[in-house]
Amino acid sequence: MDSGTSSARRSRSGSPDPIASNAGTALPYATRSALHLKGLVPSGVEDFSVQEQRALEQLNMKSTNLEKYIFLSWLRTTNINLFYRLVLHNLKAIAPVIYTPTVGQACQEYSHIYPFLAPPNNVDGLYIPLTEVENIGEIIGNYRESIKEGDEPEITVITDGSRILGLGDLGMNGMGIPVGKLQLYVAAAGLNPDRCLPIVLDFGTDTDKYLEDPLYLGIRQHRPSDEAFYAAANRVIEALHGAFPNMFIQFEDFSTEHAFGLLEHWRHRALCFNDDIQGTGCVILGGFISAVEQAGIPPRDQRILFVGAGSAGVGVAKQLVDYFVIAHGIPEAQAKAMFWFVDSRGMITANRGDRLAQHKVYFAREDNGSTQCATIEEALEYVKPTALIGLSTVYKAFSEKILARMSEINSQARPIVFPLSNPETKAECSFEEAMRCTNNRVLFASGTAFPEYTDPETCQVFVPGQGNNMYVFPAIGLGAVLCKPTCITDTMIYAVSKALAASLNSQEKADGELYPRIERIREVSAELAAAFIQQAVREDLAKDQKWIDLAKACEAGKLVAEVRRFMWLPAETFEQLRQCCPHTHHHPVMPHNHEHPVVPEVPAGKL
């Protein structure tokens, strides 16, 4: 990733000039004359802040979040500079619109709203049908023709739409996820939007609703067998890796078995990462480290009950095991024994009588004797957990009775409750419910955003923690793009989790929060990316000599500052836009008000 990145993407919808398409009504008279635009646009010339005010006014006039999503998508594909100024200046309000929870509804309606998300023939990613996999070389060639020279993608998010959030198999409609995720890579960590490539593998769908929908835009067939899936998916990824060998590949929202299978096959063959397995575990570990420090229970005495045993749940648990092993010196077998799982059939045990999916075997209990627990309530009484973590996608799975019982079990400490399923319609409980049922003692983090809670008696306001992957996957992607490691190891992910826990400033710690405020996301991303780079260099896996030299020579704070220099930002004035278009970069000083933490060293190859 070069520091000379573009703040103004060449419009793929036919605009004659990248400055004109991103300046809009801020284009000066002289430039209008030079571009033969005199008389073709209104005469008023205004600055970017007025444009932003107008866009925000229009956004706020939309009556639903889906309408806001459509408006923002059109803005992004017609004036990317204005779009990212609007996002960065209003991140807390806009992030839930461009990604969860609104992106879930957008995906469900994607075939119906697609023509209204961008101008006709705008190229905003790759749609690769199963029926065209044999022509993948031609598809990649078509994409190359649509981009400027030098703008080859350095990061892709790829899905097959088979397990979108908690909504199930959406087929081609799942394209909204890669598009939204890459917007967060740009907003949170400064990846160059010109070099982001969303991809959907349109391999069919097993959801009859879409197969029967006359407006569905994907191929109309059921999904292939596992053998056919892997043959086609691997052929696509091999072609992509061959065409763009330095591109960071993020797998997203594949079915559980395919998610693990693709990661296992590719993680040492290409620079890749699965956010559902590794990213979710990374961000939850960061919050869990903070929670353990505040819980009042020694780490060795933690008893952790997971509800939900899909790829995300097992991935999270394995990273928590790594934390207990590395940070507290607990032997792996003993650390693993601190975890219990409940799935749709009850507590997962080796002698339950059913055939366990391979990814569940590691955590299957063998010490339960004849005891089997069919429900969460039974497992709660059997385990007596100190921490209750939900990745079940079952709405209200943590009933008020269960939350009150968690409070009773942990009467001498603070119970940890992490309902991590999203969107909100799949969340195991709300922040308000967790606070009321535990007398405000809960250490809480959710997967979706919940409002603040005001105690009706004291009027004290409590801020919920959100274990949003947005805290970590952008930083991992930025660190990977910069230092180009041969692969992403568990210890690199662990280093990012430790850096996230260390990123809390003094006020956030005083308020008992588990995550930094979302308004500081770019500051935090720079710290986490620096920690990732440091760890990659320690493990001798980084390939970019510039970052190898910097990591070895710089103090942690200086490395963070250098990472920040390479983070893309939209131009704030026309003069900045003119100077940075098309291949230079605007580097304003980012404000920060706390010290850069020194991330504890993680031994190379310890995991």
N, C-alpha and C positions, 0 to 999 in steps of 0.2 A: 504494500500500500504506500504510494508516494505521498509526501506531504503536499505536493502540488495537486490537490484534488479539486474537482469542479463544483462550484456552488450553483451552476446553472446548467442543467441537463439539456442537451439538444432535444427539442420537442420532436417526438416521433409521430406527431399528428400533422406535420407539414408546415409548422411555423417557420418563416424564412430566416429567423435569426434568434439564437439562444438568449441574447440580452433582451431583445424585444419581448420574447415570450415570458420572461421572468420579471421584467421591469413593469410591463403593462402601463398603467396610467402614470407611472413615475418616469416614463421615458422623456428626456428633455426635448425641447423643440428642435435643437440642432441635430440630434440623433434621429428624430422622426424624419427630418428632411433627407438625411443621408440614406435612410432606409426606404425612402419613397412612401412614407406613411402619412404625410401631411394631408389633412382633410379626410382621412380614412378612420380616424379615431376622435373622440371628444377632445376639445382644446385644453381642458384643464390638466395641469401638471401637479402632481401631489407627491408627498414623500411616502416611504414604505409604512410608516406608522398609521397613516390615514387609510391606506389599503387594508391594513390589518384590522383597523377599527370597523371598516365596512364588512369585511369577511366575518368578523366575530358577530356583528349585528345580524347578518344573514343566518349564521349558524344558530344563533339563539332564537331566531324566528321559527325554526323547524320544530314541529310539535312532537316528533318521536325521535328516538335515538337512531332508528334505521334511516330516517330522512337525513339526519345529521351525518350518518355514515356515507350516504350517497353523495351528499354535498361535498364532504371532505375528500372523497375519492376523486371526484371531478376536479376539485381544486388541485390536488396533488399531481394529476396527470396533465394539467394545463399551466400551472404556475408552481413549480416545486419549491421555489425559494419562499414564496408567500406561505405555502402550506407548512413548511417546517418552522418558519418564524412563529406562525400561529400555534403550532404544537408545542414548541419549546417555551413559549411565553404563557401557555395555559395547560401545561402538561397534566396536572392533576385532574382537570376537568375533561380533557380530550382523550387521554389514554384509554379510559373505559369505553370510548366511542369507536376508536380505530382498532381496539383489540377487545379483550374480554371486559364486560360480558356481551357487548353489542355484536361483536364479530360472530358469535354463535348464531344469532338470528340472521345476520347477513349471509352466512353460509347456507342456512336452510332456505333462504330466498335467492341464492346467488344466480341461478338461471333466469329468474324473473327480473332481477335488477341489473344484470350484467351490461346491457346496452347503455345504461345510464351512469355507469361508473367512470367512463372515459370517452373521449372522442372516438369516432369510428376508425378502425385499423390502428389504434394505439397499441404498441407492443409493450406489455407490462408483465411478461413472464412466458413460460413454456407450458403448453397443454400437450401432453404426450399420451395419445391413446394406445391401448394395448395392440390395436390393429396396425399401428404405425411404428412399432418398436424396431422393426427391421430397417426402417428408414431414419433411424436416429441421427445418422451422419448428416442427412439432408436437413433435418430439423435444426441441428446445431448450426449448420451453415446458414440457414435462413435467419437465425438469431444474430449471427455475426454480422450479417448484412444490415441489420436494423440498428446497430450501435455504432458509436464513433470509434475510430481507431484509437487504441489505448484505453478503452473503457471495458476491456474484458472483465467478466465478473470475478470478484474475489471472494464472494460469499453467496451461497444458495440455501434456501429453505425448501425442502422437498417433502411432499406428502402424497399418499394415495387416497386420502379422504375416508379411510375405512373406520377411523375411531376419532371423530372430531369432538374435542372437549368431552363432555358427558352426553353428547347428542347422538352418537352412534355412527353408522355408515352413511355418509352424505355423498359419496361418489365424487364426481368432478366438482361439485359445489364446495368441496373442501378447499378450493384454491384461495378462499378468503383468509385462511390461516397463514400460509406462507407470505401473502401480500402484507397482512397485518403485522406479522412477526418481524419482517424486514423493516417496516416503518419504525418499530421499537429499536432495532439495531442502530438505525440512523439517529433517532431522537435521543436515546439513552447513552450511546457510546460513540457516536460520531462516525459510523461507517459511511462510506461514500455512496449516496443513493444511486449514482450512475452505475455502480458496480455491484448492485444487489440483484439477484435473479431468483424470483419465486417460481416454483415448478410444481405442477400436479401431475401425477401418474394416473391418467384416466383409464383405470383397469376394470371399469364396470362398477356395479353396486348390487348388493343383495337387498336393498330397500325398495320394495315394490312401489312405494309412493312416488319415487323418482322415475322408475322405469315406466310408470304409467302416466307421468306428467307430460302433457304435450309440449310444454315449454322447457323441459330439461335439455341441457346442452351437452351432456356427456354421452358416451357410447351406451347403447341400450342393450346391455347383456349382464348376466350375473358374473360375479368375480371368478377368477381362474382357480385351479387347484394350487396347493402350496408349491408344487414342483414347477408349474408354469409361472407362478408369481415370481419365484426367486430367479428363474431363468431370464424373465423379462426385466425385472428390476435390476439385476446385476448387469445385464447388457447395457441398460441406460446409464447406470452409474459408472461403469467402465468407460463408456464413450465420453461422458462428461469429464471424468478424471483425466482421460487422455487429451481432450481438447483444452482443458483448463487445469493443469496439474497442480497449481498452487491454490486452487479454490477450496475454501472451507465449506464443508457440506454438513448441514444440519438436518437430520431426519426428524420428522414431526408427525404425530398423530397417525401412526401406523397401528394396526391391530397388535395386541400384546405380543403374540408369538413372532410376528414378522418384525416388530420393533427390536426384540432381542436378537433375532436371527440376522438382521441386516447389520446391526452394530457389531455383533461378534465376528461376522465375516469381513467387515470393512475397516474396523478401527485400527488395524495395523497395516492396512493396504493403502489408505488414503486419509487425508486430514478430515476427520469427521467426528460427529457428536450427536447424541440423541437427547434432546431437551426433556422429553418425558421421563427418561430413565436417569440421566446424569444431571440435568439442569434442575429438575424438581428436587432431587436429593440434595443438591448443592445449596439451594436457597433455603430449604427447610433446615438443613444442618446449621447454616448461619444463624437462623432464628433460634434453633434448639440449643445451640451453645450459649446464647444469651439467656434463654429460659432456664437452663440448668444452673447457671450462675446465680439466678434469682430465686430458685425454687425452694431452697432450704433443705434439700435432700442430697446427700453425697452422690456423686455420679455412679459409684458402684452399686448403689441401692435403687437405682431407677428401674422401674418395671413398665415396659412400653407396650401398649395394646394398639395394634393397627386394625382398622376396619376397612377392608378393601385390599385385595391382593393382586392387582394388575401390575403392569410394568412399572408404573409410577410408584406404587406403594412399595414394591420389593426394591426398586432402585433407591428410594429414600432410606429404607431400613438398612440396606447394605452400607450406605454412606454413614449412617449413624453408628453402625458397628465399627467402621473404620475409625471414626472419631474416638470412640471409647478405647480402641486398641492403641492409637497413636498418642492421643492427648493424655490418657490416664493409665496407660500401661496394663490394661486388662487383657488377658489372653483371649484370642478370637473365640474359642469355644465358649468361654464364660460370657463374653460380650454378646454373642449370638443368643445365649440362653436368657438374656434380658428382654427378648422380644417374643410377642405372641401375635398371631394373625387370625382374623375372622373374615371369611368370605361368605358368599351367598349360601353356603351349606353349613356354616358354623365355624368353630375353631379348627384351624388347620393342624391336623395331627397325622403322624405316619400310619396310624392304625384306624383311620376314620372309615375305611372301607371303600373309598372311591379312588380312581386313578388321578393323581395330582398332576397338574401341568408342570413341566420341568422347572420353570422359574420359581415355583412355590416350594419345591422340595427342600431347599436350603434351610428354610425357617420352620419346616414341619416339626411339631413337638414330638419327642420320643419319651418324655418323662411323665406323661399324663396317666399312665396305667390304663384303667378302664374308663377314665373320665372323658366324656365328650360334651361339648357345649354347643347347643344348637342355635343360640341367640346371642346378641351382644350383651344382654342383661346377664345371662348365665356366665359368659366369659368374664364380665366385669367382676362378678362375685368370686370367680375362681382365681383370677389373676391378681386382683386388688391393685390395679395399675396406678402409677404416679403420673403417667402421660397417656392421653387418648388421642390418637391421630387417625383422621378419616380421609380416605381416598376411595370412597365407595360409590360416589355419584348417586347416593340414596338421600333424597331430600328429608331433612329432619331425622336422620338416623340417630343422632344424639338427642334423644327426647329430654324434656325438662327433668324427668325422673332419673335418667341416666346422669345428667349433669349434676343434679343434686347429690346423687350417690357418689360421684367423683369427688365432690366437695367434702362429703362425710369421710370417705376413705383417706383423704389427704387433709384431715382437720388440723394437723400440726405443721403443715407445709402448704405451698401454693400449687394447686393442680395445674398441669399443662394440658391444654385442649387446643388441638390444631385441626379444625374442619377444613380440609384443603380442596375439596371438590368444587369445581366451577362449571357453569355459571351459578349465580345465586340460587336458581331453581333446583340445583343439584347439591347445594351445601348442606352438610350434616347438621349444622345449627347456625344461629346468628350470633353476633357479638353481644347484643342485648340479652339474649337468652342465657349465654354463658356467664355474663356478669351478674344477672339477677339470681341465678341458681347457685352461684358460688360466693355470694355476698361480696362481689367485686374483687375476689382474690385470684381469679383465674389468670394464667399466663397464656395469652390467646394469639394465635395467628391463623389467618384464613387464606383460602386460595382465591377468593373473590373479594371485592371491596365492600365493606360494610360501613355505615355511618358511625360517627362518634356516639358515645353513650353518656348521657347526663344522669347522674344519680338524683332521683326525685327528692331525696331528703336533704342531701348536702349541696346539691347543684354542682358538684365537681364533675368536670368533663374528662372522659377517658377516651384515648385514641386507640383504635384496634390495630394490631399488627397484621400486615398482609404479606404472606409468604409468596410474593409474586415473582415468578421466574425472571421478570424484567430486571430484577436486581442483578442477575448473574449471567444470563446467556449473552446479552450484548457485550459485556466485558470479556467473556471467554472468547467470543468471536473476534473482538478487537485485538486481544492479545495474540490469538492464533494467526490473524492476518498480518500482524506486525512481525512477530518473531519466527513464524512459519515452522513450527515443530513438526517432526516426522509423524507424530501421533499425539493424541491427547490422553494422558494417563490419569489414573485415579488420584494420584498425588497432586497433580495440577488442579483438579477439581477441588480437592480438599484444601489446597492453599487459597483458593478463591473463597471458600466457605469461611475459613479463618479470617481472611481479610474483611469479609462482609461483617462478621461479628465485631471486628476491631474498628470498623468504620463509624460506629456510633459516636456522635460528639457528646460533650459533657451534658448538655441540656437533655438530649434524648435519653441518656443513661439515667439522669436524675428523674425523668418522667416515667422510668420503668418500661420504656419501649424496647421492642425486640429487633426492629429494623429502622434504618435511617429514614427520615422524611423523604417522600418521593420527589419533592422539589429539589433535592440535592443529588438526583440520580446521576448526572453527568460527572459531578465531582467524585462520587462513589465509584462510578464505572472506571474512571482513570486509575483509582487506587487498586481496584480489583484486577484490572488488566495488567498493571505493573506487577502485582503479586503472581499472576499467571506467568508472565514473562520470566520473572526471577526463578520460579520453580522449573520452567522449561530449560533454562540455562543451567541450573544446578544439576538437572538430569542429563545434560549434554544432548538434548534432543532438538534445541532450537537450531535453525539453519541460516537465519539472516544475521550476517556478521555484525551489522550495525548494532542490533539489539543485544547480541551476545556481548559485544564490547561495552555497551552502555550498562548492562546489568552487572557486569563484573567491576566496572569502574565507579559507578554512581552510588550515592546514598539513596535510600528508598525514596525520600522526598524528591530528589532530583530526577529519578526515573519516572515518578508520577508526573512531574512537570513536563518531561519530554514526551510521555504518552499523550498528555493533554494537547501538545502542539500538533499532533497528528489526527486530532478528532475534527471531523468535518462540522462546519457550522454554516448556516445560511447567511448571506450578506444582509446587513442591517441598513445599508444606504445604497443609492444608485452608484455612487463612486466605488464602493467596495465591490459591487456586482460587476462593474465595468472592468476593474482591475483583476478580478479573480476569474473572469470568464475567458476562455473555457478551461484552462488547465493550471490555474494557480489557486491558492487557498487563502481564505480569510482566517486569521488566528487572533481573535480578540482575547484579552486576558480574562480568564474565568475567575469570578470572585470565589473565595473560599475562606472559611473562618475557623478552621481547626487544624490541628497539627496532622501531618501524615503519619499514620501508624507504621511501625516496622513490623512486618508480618513474621511471626515465628517461623523459623526454617523447618521445612518438611524434608526428612531424609529422602534422598533419591531412591526410587524403587522400593520404598518401604511396604507399599500395598501389594 
